[in-house]
């Protein structure tokens, strides 16, 4: 399966399917969405109320990539489980590749 991210000017776009109220924060893997496009499956402990899950998502992705929270923005899907994140960093693709490689080994 192709990766759930793509290059955009100044960084990368990452497709995510978020499951809030999980027992642990973790990457579940990559799977196709309803249209067959790859998405990153993420589980977070934060509840989906008052933006808590979105804030936790931004913090988790930023920390995992070693970036400030300001470099990660929800570009689409604010109120949906399916989200598109914009990651603003010149080396965003390399950071995503490293993070997902580590996650696939079960260490993220």
C-alpha positions in Angstrom: 0.0 0.0 0.0 1.2 3.5 -0.8 2.0 5.9 2.1 -0.8 8.0 3.7 1.2 11.2 3.0 2.2 13.3 0.1 4.4 16.3 -0.6 2.9 19.7 -0.7 4.7 23.1 -1.0 6.6 23.7 2.2 5.9 20.3 3.8 3.5 17.3 3.6 -0.1 16.3 3.8 -1.0 13.4 6.1 -4.3 11.5 5.9 -5.4 10.3 9.4 -8.3 8.2 10.7 -8.5 9.1 14.4 -10.1 6.9 17.1 -10.5 8.9 20.3 -11.0 7.5 23.8 -8.6 4.6 23.3 -6.8 2.9 26.1 -3.4 4.0 24.8 -2.0 6.5 22.3 -0.6 4.5 19.4 -0.3 4.1 15.7 -2.5 1.1 14.5 -1.1 1.0 11.0 -2.2 2.1 7.5 -5.4 1.1 5.8 -7.5 2.2 2.9 -10.4 4.6 3.5 -13.8 4.3 1.9 -12.4 5.6 -1.4 -9.4 3.2 -1.3 -6.9 5.9 -0.4 -4.4 5.1 2.4 -4.9 6.6 5.8 -2.8 6.4 9.0 -4.9 4.8 11.8 -4.2 6.5 15.1 -5.7 5.8 18.5 -5.6 8.5 21.2 -6.9 8.6 24.8 -8.3 12.1 24.5 -12.1 12.4 24.3 -13.8 13.9 21.2 -15.2 16.9 23.1 -14.4 20.6 22.9 -11.4 20.0 20.6 -9.6 17.8 23.0 -9.0 15.0 20.5 -7.8 17.4 17.8 -5.4 19.1 20.2 -4.1 15.7 21.3 -3.7 14.7 17.7 -1.7 17.8 16.9 0.5 17.3 20.0 1.0 13.6 19.3 2.0 14.0 15.6 4.2 17.0 16.4 6.0 15.2 19.2 6.4 12.0 17.1 8.0 14.0 14.2 10.1 16.2 16.5 8.4 19.4 15.4 6.7 22.2 17.3 2.9 22.0 17.5 2.6 25.1 15.4 4.0 23.0 12.4 1.0 20.7 12.4 -2.4 22.0 11.3 -5.7 20.2 10.7 -6.4 21.2 7.1 -9.7 19.3 6.8 -11.9 17.1 8.9 -12.1 19.2 12.1 -15.2 17.4 13.3 -14.7 14.1 11.5 -12.7 11.0 12.4 -11.1 11.3 9.0 -8.6 14.2 9.0 -6.1 15.8 6.7 -3.1 17.3 8.4 -0.7 19.8 6.9 2.8 19.4 8.2 5.0 22.5 7.6 8.6 21.5 7.6 11.1 21.3 4.7 12.0 17.7 5.7 8.5 16.6 6.5 8.5 13.6 4.1 11.7 12.2 5.6 10.4 12.7 9.2 7.1 10.9 8.3 9.0 8.0 6.7 11.2 7.6 9.8 8.3 7.8 12.2 6.1 5.3 10.3 9.0 2.9 9.9 9.5 3.0 13.7 5.8 2.6 14.3 5.6 -0.4 12.0 8.3 -2.0 14.1 6.0 -1.4 17.2 8.2 1.2 18.9 6.1 4.3 18.4 
